[in-house]
Amino acid sequence: MVEPDEQLRLLGLMDGALDLCPAMDLCPGMDLDLFPASSSAPAVPSTKEVEQWKIQLLKYHRSAGHPSNFNLARILRDAGRPQWQVKVALALRCEDCAALKMGGSSSGQVPPASMRPMPRAWECVGMDCTEWTPPHENQKCTVLVLMDLATKFKVTKILMKCGLSEQKTETTEQLLEAFTQLWLQDKPKPVYLIPDNAKSMISMRMREVLSDFNIVLDPPAPKESWAHGLLERAVQEVKEVASKIRLSNTT
């Protein structure tokens, strides 16, 4: 990755040099007449000028097919735009590009390799809860999903039901009771339990009970929802299958 200072040096902005050529003709749809380059333009633009230029930059960015900031700044430099406009382009933020960037909002990138070895069968169990509204019913259910991360074996349980306008949250005691009944009674004891970051799943009570069972509670890092992606997908599959079964039973 090229550092910001290196980007400025490569663009010739560290020493004020500009290579003038009409390269913006290569990008159709960019109306540069709105901001004509002029040698009499002030070296320090006003705040209003900067904000107007950012709006216009986003139009250029979309018209050019969402290029990187460095490539966009290089095009502007080659077109002879003022230095301050080129520097603003280097710091441009496009919400569409940010939404497509891999990883969570805190890191902005996915690790190049797994942080731990791939789980073995019955070693790591994931836990997540979701709300599911059965078709043609005026109530919703809180469903617990447990899945072995190696074999993808799943078990589910409806923890509680409530009205569509009601808001209820599962408790730690409900989760522990369901985990004991659904998993510990008849399946191998896991080494790790990987829950969501809900308060009921990572509470002190949950940690104390699992510690007594010699099970490690290992939730994903905050704001890194992609790290819990297997469970998120499993939850969606469970809801889709449950809805299909309910519809087939009612027809």
C-alpha positions as CSV (number, residue, x, y, z in Angstrom):
1,M,0.0,0.0,0.0
2,V,1.3,3.4,-1.0
3,E,1.6,5.8,2.0
4,P,0.0,9.3,1.7
5,D,3.3,11.1,1.5
6,E,4.5,8.7,-1.2
7,Q,1.3,9.4,-3.1
8,L,1.9,13.1,-3.0
9,R,5.5,12.6,-4.2
10,L,4.4,10.3,-7.0
11,L,1.9,12.9,-8.1
12,G,4.5,15.6,-8.1
13,L,2.8,17.6,-5.3
14,M,5.6,17.6,-2.8
15,D,7.6,20.1,-4.8
16,G,4.7,21.8,-6.6
17,A,5.4,20.2,-10.0
18,L,2.4,19.5,-12.3
19,D,2.5,17.5,-15.5
20,L,-0.2,19.2,-17.7
21,C,-2.0,17.1,-20.3
22,P,-5.7,16.7,-21.2
23,A,-6.1,13.2,-19.9
24,M,-9.6,13.9,-18.6
25,D,-10.8,13.4,-22.2
26,L,-10.3,9.7,-21.5
27,C,-13.2,9.8,-19.0
28,P,-16.4,10.7,-20.8
29,G,-19.2,12.3,-18.8
30,M,-16.9,14.5,-16.6
31,D,-17.8,18.1,-17.1
32,L,-14.7,19.9,-15.9
33,D,-16.0,23.3,-17.1
34,L,-17.8,23.6,-13.7
35,F,-14.3,24.1,-12.1
36,P,-12.1,25.6,-14.8
37,A,-8.4,25.5,-14.0
38,S,-6.9,29.0,-13.8
39,S,-3.5,30.3,-12.8
40,S,-5.2,33.1,-10.9
41,A,-7.1,30.6,-8.6
42,P,-6.3,31.1,-4.9
43,A,-3.7,28.8,-3.4
44,V,-5.8,28.4,-0.2
45,P,-9.5,27.7,-1.2
46,S,-12.4,28.6,1.1
47,T,-14.3,25.9,3.0
48,K,-17.3,26.4,0.6
49,E,-15.1,25.8,-2.4
50,V,-13.7,22.6,-0.8
51,E,-17.2,21.2,-0.1
52,Q,-18.4,22.0,-3.6
53,W,-15.3,20.3,-5.0
54,K,-16.0,17.2,-2.9
55,I,-19.5,16.9,-4.3
56,Q,-18.1,17.3,-7.9
57,L,-15.4,14.7,-7.1
58,L,-18.0,12.1,-6.2
59,K,-19.6,12.6,-9.6
60,Y,-16.3,12.2,-11.3
61,H,-15.5,9.1,-9.2
62,R,-18.8,7.4,-10.1
63,S,-18.5,8.4,-13.8
64,A,-15.1,6.8,-14.0
65,G,-16.2,3.5,-12.5
66,H,-15.2,4.1,-8.9
67,P,-11.4,4.2,-9.4
68,S,-9.0,4.3,-6.4
69,N,-8.2,7.7,-4.9
70,F,-4.7,7.6,-6.3
71,N,-5.9,7.0,-9.8
72,L,-8.5,9.7,-9.6
73,A,-6.0,12.2,-8.3
74,R,-3.6,11.2,-11.1
75,I,-6.3,11.9,-13.7
76,L,-6.9,15.3,-12.1
77,R,-3.2,16.1,-12.0
78,D,-2.8,15.2,-15.7
79,A,-5.8,17.4,-16.5
80,G,-4.0,20.4,-14.9
81,R,-6.3,20.8,-11.9
82,P,-5.1,23.0,-9.0
83,Q,-3.0,21.2,-6.4
84,W,-5.5,21.6,-3.6
85,Q,-8.1,19.8,-5.8
86,V,-5.8,16.9,-6.4
87,K,-5.0,16.6,-2.7
88,V,-8.7,16.6,-1.8
89,A,-9.1,13.7,-4.3
90,L,-6.6,11.7,-2.4
91,A,-8.7,11.9,0.8
92,L,-12.1,11.3,-1.0
93,R,-14.5,8.9,0.7
94,C,-17.1,7.0,-1.4
95,E,-19.8,5.3,0.7
96,D,-20.5,2.7,-2.1
97,C,-16.8,1.7,-2.1
98,A,-16.7,1.6,1.7
99,A,-19.7,-0.7,1.8
100,L,-18.0,-3.2,-0.6
101,K,-14.7,-3.3,1.3
102,M,-14.1,-6.6,2.9
103,G,-14.1,-6.9,6.7
104,G,-15.8,-5.0,9.5
105,S,-16.1,-1.3,10.2
106,S,-13.2,-1.2,12.7
107,S,-10.5,-2.9,10.7
108,G,-11.6,-2.5,7.1
109,Q,-9.8,-5.6,6.0
110,V,-9.9,-9.4,6.4
111,P,-6.9,-11.2,7.9
112,P,-4.9,-12.9,5.1
113,A,-4.9,-16.1,7.1
114,S,-7.0,-17.8,9.8
115,M,-6.2,-16.7,13.3
116,R,-6.4,-20.2,14.6
117,P,-6.3,-23.8,13.1
118,M,-9.4,-25.1,11.5
119,P,-11.8,-26.5,14.1
120,R,-12.1,-30.3,14.5
121,A,-15.4,-32.0,14.8
122,W,-17.2,-31.2,18.1
123,E,-14.4,-28.9,19.2
124,C,-16.0,-25.5,18.5
125,V,-19.8,-24.8,18.9
126,G,-21.3,-21.5,17.7
127,M,-24.3,-19.9,19.3
128,D,-26.7,-17.3,18.1
129,C,-30.3,-16.1,18.6
130,T,-32.8,-14.7,16.1
131,E,-36.4,-13.5,15.9
132,W,-38.6,-15.5,13.6
133,T,-42.2,-14.7,12.7
134,P,-44.1,-17.9,11.6
135,P,-46.2,-17.3,8.4
136,H,-49.8,-16.3,9.0
137,E,-49.3,-15.8,12.7
138,N,-49.5,-12.7,14.8
139,Q,-46.6,-13.6,17.1
140,K,-42.9,-13.9,16.8
141,C,-40.4,-16.4,18.3
142,T,-36.9,-16.1,19.7
143,V,-35.0,-19.0,18.3
144,L,-31.7,-20.3,19.6
145,V,-29.3,-21.9,17.1
146,L,-26.3,-24.1,18.1
147,M,-24.0,-25.4,15.4
148,D,-20.8,-27.4,15.3
149,L,-18.4,-25.3,13.2
150,A,-16.6,-28.2,11.7
151,T,-19.5,-30.6,10.7
152,K,-22.2,-27.8,10.4
153,F,-24.5,-30.0,12.6
154,K,-27.2,-27.8,14.0
155,V,-29.8,-27.9,16.8
156,T,-32.5,-25.3,17.5
157,K,-35.0,-24.4,20.2
158,I,-37.7,-21.8,20.5
159,L,-36.8,-19.9,23.8
160,M,-39.9,-17.8,24.0
161,K,-42.8,-16.3,22.1
162,C,-44.3,-12.8,22.2
163,G,-46.5,-10.4,20.2
164,L,-45.3,-8.7,17.1
165,S,-45.2,-5.3,18.9
166,E,-43.5,-6.7,22.0
167,Q,-39.7,-6.6,22.7
168,K,-38.2,-9.3,24.8
169,T,-34.6,-10.4,25.2
170,E,-33.4,-13.9,26.0
171,T,-31.7,-14.3,29.4
172,T,-28.5,-16.0,30.3
173,E,-30.4,-18.6,32.3
174,Q,-32.5,-19.5,29.3
175,L,-29.4,-19.9,27.1
176,L,-27.6,-22.0,29.7
177,E,-30.6,-24.3,30.2
178,A,-31.0,-24.7,26.4
179,F,-27.3,-25.3,25.9
180,T,-27.3,-28.0,28.6
181,Q,-30.4,-29.8,27.2
182,L,-29.6,-29.5,23.5
183,W,-25.9,-30.2,23.6
184,L,-24.2,-31.2,26.8
185,Q,-26.7,-34.0,27.6
186,D,-26.1,-36.2,24.6
187,K,-23.2,-34.7,22.5
188,P,-19.5,-34.4,23.0
189,K,-18.5,-31.4,25.2
190,P,-16.9,-28.7,23.1
191,V,-13.7,-27.0,23.9
192,Y,-14.9,-23.5,22.7
193,L,-18.3,-21.9,22.7
194,I,-18.4,-19.1,20.2
195,P,-21.5,-16.9,20.8
196,D,-22.7,-13.6,19.4
197,N,-21.7,-10.4,21.3
198,A,-25.2,-10.1,22.9
199,K,-24.9,-9.2,26.6
200,S,-26.9,-12.3,27.6
201,M,-24.3,-14.5,25.8
202,I,-21.1,-13.0,27.2
203,S,-22.3,-12.1,30.7
204,M,-20.3,-13.0,33.8
205,R,-22.8,-15.7,34.7
206,M,-22.3,-17.3,31.4
207,R,-18.5,-17.2,31.8
208,E,-18.6,-18.7,35.3
209,V,-20.9,-21.6,34.4
210,L,-18.9,-22.5,31.3
211,S,-15.7,-22.2,33.3
212,D,-17.1,-24.8,35.7
213,F,-17.7,-27.1,32.6
214,N,-14.1,-26.3,31.4
215,I,-15.5,-24.7,28.2
216,V,-13.8,-21.5,26.9
217,L,-16.2,-18.7,26.0
218,D,-14.6,-17.1,22.9
219,P,-16.9,-14.4,21.2
220,P,-15.7,-12.6,18.1
221,A,-14.1,-9.2,18.3
222,P,-16.6,-6.3,18.7
223,K,-17.7,-4.7,15.4
224,E,-16.3,-7.7,13.4
225,S,-19.6,-9.3,12.5
226,W,-17.9,-11.1,9.5
227,A,-16.0,-13.3,12.0
228,H,-19.4,-14.8,13.1
229,G,-20.5,-15.3,9.5
230,L,-21.0,-19.1,9.7
231,L,-23.6,-18.7,12.4
232,E,-25.3,-15.7,10.6
233,R,-25.7,-17.9,7.6
234,A,-26.9,-20.9,9.7
235,V,-29.6,-18.6,11.3
236,Q,-30.9,-17.6,7.9
237,E,-31.0,-21.2,6.7
238,V,-33.0,-22.2,9.8
239,K,-35.5,-19.4,9.4
240,E,-36.0,-20.3,5.7
241,V,-36.5,-24.0,6.4
242,A,-38.8,-23.3,9.3
243,S,-41.0,-21.0,7.2
244,K,-41.2,-23.6,4.4
245,I,-42.2,-26.3,6.8
246,R,-44.9,-24.1,8.4
247,L,-46.3,-23.1,5.0
248,S,-46.4,-26.8,3.8
249,N,-48.3,-27.8,7.0
250,T,-50.9,-25.1,6.6
251,T,-51.7,-25.9,2.9
